[in-house]
Amino acid sequence: MYEVERAESVASETAVLVGVLLPDRRPGDEPLAELEGLATTAGVRVVGRLTQRLQVPYAATYLGRGKVDDLIRLAEFHDADVIIFDNDLSPAQIRNLEKATERKVIDRTELILDIFASRARTYQARLAVELAQHEYAMPRLKRMWTHLSRQKKGVGLRGPGEKQLEEDRRLVEKRIRDLRRELAAIGRRKQREVAARSDARTVSLVGYTNAGKSTLMNALTGAEVFVQDALFATLDTRTRRWQLPGWGPVLLSDTVGFIRDLPHHLVASFKATLEEARQADLLLHVADASNPAVHEQIRAASGVLDELGIQEKDTILVLNKADALPDRARLDALLARYPTAVPVSAQRRSGLRRLATAVSDTLSRTFLDVDIEMGVDNGRLLAYLAAHGEILSKRYADSRVVVHCKVPRQHFGRIDEPGVSIRPHAGASHRFDGPHAETKSKIGEVA
């Protein structure tokens, strides 16, 4: 059976990085900076770089003919082991480039899959990575079986490569179906687990990889989750209890980081892993304020959230590593562009009180300040309000009681019953549009 192998350590490999800048790519300070970070994370030493601006990529080699010649000379000069493209290449393009350069060629997706394979720790993460690897490898199977051409030809041995390829493809397709079925089951279990915690308010950390989400989680919760200054240091969702001052306990979750052009295979495979973010009451979008490409990173992370269908959630932008900015003017410029953002330093634990206040204020908007009138014998509803909301006062009149309380909107469906009257409390700061009214706050559009 065909099996995707996890890449072994490639610490001794050297690489030439290649980037084709197409018109739809926004200009950045350093076109290959992110790719170099990915290569370093994978254990590869970068020895050369090559870029080309094109309106459309060349069908055969992605690069133009002249640039292919430049790439051959650059790879030979540095004696590079591998050539890494910051673009997604077709199987034919990889094959043509490998033939021309006589070196291994991988694209952006294959590099990211290699990193994910080395970082996956939990059973769910390993399944998600394996599924993404198989889906990526399916159109490339023919290239992976070229070693069969070395077998001796003869009676009973004609066409071993093609026979093996067809058998291999059937086995991979079956494995993909099995993995999807198993991940779907995990996803359903994850939904039930998250739904079972519906009584607790949930906050999820999202954002660009290496923005400091895990460090921020440690600073806020006192947890000791794994932290490393590397891209995709963790792939698994961790949830910890955060005692929010002036509010009470909430559940804070850390999720896998995003990058620009995150491969679709991975986005689909990790939907179960990101279930915490999908079900969260509030998202903390963590960005690295000290990174020159912070605007691009914010836009890229927002794009992944759009792809996951969770872009409409209440969101607070957290500008982490604010202490690493060279001067106050840079921070002022960021706050002018994102006026509702909260600057913090998770490493130095500064700005955390202001962040906690912003989270409390945002969560409070999802509560309604109401008066609920019911019979005094309705002990079940009184107990429910005490467990899921905040009872501020009670007024009794004959056999009725009016309870002034703050209750999350999500619980109104369970208290709207015959014999119960719900109305906004006098002087409530919010506008009451009924049980299913919603409030949204999002990061403003980036020009």
Secondary structure, 3 states (H helix, E strand, C coil): CCCCCCCCCCCCCEEEEEEEECCCCCCCCCCCHHHHHHHHHCCCEEEEEEEEECCCCECCCECCHHHHHHHHHHHHHHCCCEEEECCCCCHHHHHHHHHHHCCEEECHHHHHHHHHHHHCCCHHHHHHHHHHHHHHHHHHHHHHCHHHHHCCCCCCCCCHHHHHHHHHHHHHHHHHHHHHHHHHHHHHHHHHHHHHCCCCCEEEEEEECCCCHHHHHHHHHCCCCCCCCCCCCCCCCEEEEEEECCCEEEEEEECCCECCCCCHHHHHHCCCCCHHHHHCCEEEEEEECCCCCHHHHHHHHHHHHHHHCCCCCCEEEEEECHHHCCCHHHHHHHHHHCCCCEECECCCCECHHHHHHHHHHHHHCCEEEEEEEEECCCHHHHHHHHHHCEEEEEEEECCEEEEEEEEEHHHHHHHCCCCCEEEECCCCCCCCCCCCCCCCCCCCCCC
